[in-house]
Amino acid sequence: MSSEENNQEVMTSTAEAAFEQGNVEKARVIVERFMQLSPQKDQFYCRMKILSAKIIYAENADKNGVVRI
């Protein structure tokens, strides 16, 4: 595993952990930084895109009156 792949894995795992712990703002920052790096379209990219959708949903749930999916 190259250092770039390792970095992508660490960023992805950290963002997912932050989101699961309720720290949506921190997760958003990590996702945005990851996407700015122009990552390869691999499993980490897909996981970050899914997490990005969860973040958008969490940030807008109170505006739409939705508590859970």
N, C-alpha and C positions, 0 to 999 in steps of 0.2 A: 504494500500500500504506500503510495507516494505521500509526501507531506501535504500536498494540496488536497488529496482525497481525505486525509486525516483531519485537516482543517475544516472541510465541508461537513464531515461527520460530527465534529465537535460543535460547530455552529448549529447544526440541525438539532442535535440532542439537547443543547442548551436552550434553544428557542422553544422546543417542545416542553421541556421541563419548566421553563418560566411560565409558559401558558397554562400548564396543568396546575401550577402553584397559584394561579390567579394574577400573575404579573404580566398583564396583557401589553402594557407599554414597553416593557423590556423585550418581550417576544417580538413586538413590531419592529423595534430598533434592530434587532438581530436579523430578522427576515429582510428588512430593507438593505442592510449592509451586505448580506449574502447575495441578494439580487443585483446589487451594484457591481459585484465582482464578475458578472457575465459567466455564471457557472455552466458547466456541461449539463445537458439535458439527461440527467441520470436519476437514480432513486432519491438522492438528496434534494434535487430540484423539485421533484414531484412532491416529496414530503413538505418542503417549504411552501409550495403553492397551496397545498391542502391546509397547512397551518395558516397561511395568509387569509384564506377564505374563512377559517374559524375565527380569526382575529377580527375581520370585518363584521362577521355576524355578532360576535360578542360586543363590539363597540356600538353596534346599532340596535341591539336587542331592546334596549329601553326606549328607543325612539319609535320602534314599531310595535311596542307592547307585547313582545314575544319573550318569554322567559327561557324556554328550551325548544329545541327542534322537535 
